[in-house]
Amino acid sequence: MTVSIKYFASLRDRLGRAEDRLNPAETMTVADIWQALWPETPLPPNTLVAVNLEYAELAQVVRDGDEVGFFPPVTGG
């Protein structure tokens, strides 16, 4: 199983990279993926997540070939 992970805006800057790949051996949720990649870094409050370009919850199970995106809330005017 391979999952693509992308970081956007200030999260990308804070983490120092735009993307990762993960090959989990077991079923994982979006929250599990963050924890696996960033065990020492808590997920910032109000972070939005998407799976395959659709908003998702942290409890969503990720499947082979999925793309997970993490991005901070945005404002506009």
ABEGO torsion letter per residue (X at the ends): XBBBBBBBEAAAAAAGBABBBBBBABBBBAAAAAAAABAABBBBBGBBBBBGGBBBBAABBBBBGBBBBBBBBBBBX
